[in-house]
Amino acid sequence: MLVSLSNEKIKKIVKLRDPAFRKEAGVFIVDGPREFRRAVNEGLEPIEIFYCKEYCNNEIMDMISGYLGKNEITIFEVSGKVYEKISYGNRKDGIAAVFKAVYRKFCDIKLSGQPMIIIADGVEKPGNIGALLRTADCAGIDAVILIGANTDIYNPNIIRSSTGTVFSVPCFSAQRDEVIEFLKINRFTVFSACPDAEKLYTEQDFTVPSAFIFGSEDKGVSNFWDDYSIEKIKIRMQGIADSLNVSVSAAIIIFEAVRQRSLK
């Protein structure tokens, strides 16, 4: 039973919120039963489990009991104060765990027969990346490619905002040049949302192999793409705002692609 906030084990767990420390340690923390379950379902194995009986329901206790007696996993019971210290946002979900980090290599992307991918160019806010991953998961996207993003995919905010879909969606970091080569080899039609585009997103054919590029809300898609053949599309705006949150724009366009493909 860990009850002290000054315990060295607890201090190390708290430090996992720091991306540099996560990378050096090669581990990350997941808190919450839904996120924990989704990590395990995707083949990730917990190294350490922390639980607080005060916040646990029967379902969580049953999950924990399945790991009792496994020598490679250490289970700690913690007090309410300790759990609130180690959980992201001081939530009271009852379970948190440390997992070994696994990073996918860009060269390992596997495409379906009718592929769709999302390219997030310069999107660095963890909440937006998490929301993009949720859309990708729901739409059956083949891969999410992060360009110029300094955000670690195991950032606690990404794990939370993606509701654990960060573990199910193939997510890769890459440089623009290698992404261009990948798009050419696999004959993708590349689409980019742009306010001054002539065509509405509903007027485009998304049944072809499609790559959707989304940039940051303040800067948009990088000028790097000006030299590449891109189909620019727009979402009709009727108010005074000239843009939507990047995750909202992505969801609108991606699910139009899903709709079109369902008709074929």
Secondary structure as GFF3:
##gff-version 3
##sequence-region A 1 264
A	DSSP	alpha_helix	8	15	.	.	.	ID=ss1
A	DSSP	alpha_helix	19	25	.	.	.	ID=ss2
A	DSSP	beta_strand	27	31	.	.	.	ID=ss3
A	DSSP	alpha_helix	33	41	.	.	.	ID=ss4
A	DSSP	beta_strand	46	51	.	.	.	ID=ss5
A	DSSP	three_ten_helix	53	55	.	.	.	ID=ss6
A	DSSP	alpha_helix	58	65	.	.	.	ID=ss7
A	DSSP	beta_strand	74	77	.	.	.	ID=ss8
A	DSSP	alpha_helix	80	86	.	.	.	ID=ss9
A	DSSP	three_ten_helix	88	90	.	.	.	ID=ss10
A	DSSP	beta_strand	95	100	.	.	.	ID=ss11
A	DSSP	three_ten_helix	106	108	.	.	.	ID=ss12
A	DSSP	beta_strand	116	121	.	.	.	ID=ss13
A	DSSP	alpha_helix	126	139	.	.	.	ID=ss14
A	DSSP	beta_strand	143	147	.	.	.	ID=ss15
A	DSSP	alpha_helix	156	161	.	.	.	ID=ss16
A	DSSP	three_ten_helix	165	167	.	.	.	ID=ss17
A	DSSP	beta_strand	171	174	.	.	.	ID=ss18
A	DSSP	alpha_helix	176	185	.	.	.	ID=ss19
A	DSSP	beta_strand	189	193	.	.	.	ID=ss20
A	DSSP	beta_strand	199	200	.	.	.	ID=ss21
A	DSSP	three_ten_helix	201	203	.	.	.	ID=ss22
A	DSSP	beta_strand	210	215	.	.	.	ID=ss23
A	DSSP	three_ten_helix	223	227	.	.	.	ID=ss24
A	DSSP	beta_strand	231	234	.	.	.	ID=ss25
A	DSSP	alpha_helix	246	262	.	.	.	ID=ss26
###
